[in-house]
């Protein structure tokens, strides 16, 4: 089994998120909903603060897209 460092893992996930967001950038720029990262286990909401970097990355990209499209 291939093991990678947490930094490399996060970098790969962020790049994958960026590719996904590039599919519909104008739609993403219009998002005004708060983001949260959690799991639902049988109706119980389980938050994982150690994965907040995912929503932080997405929120950063949304902000960048909003700024980009505001000038167009």
Buried (B, 14 or more C-beta within 10 A) or exposed (E): EEEEEEEEEBEEBBEEBEEEBEEEBEEBBEEEEEEEBEEEEEEEEEEEEEBEBBBEBBEEBBEBBBEEEEEE
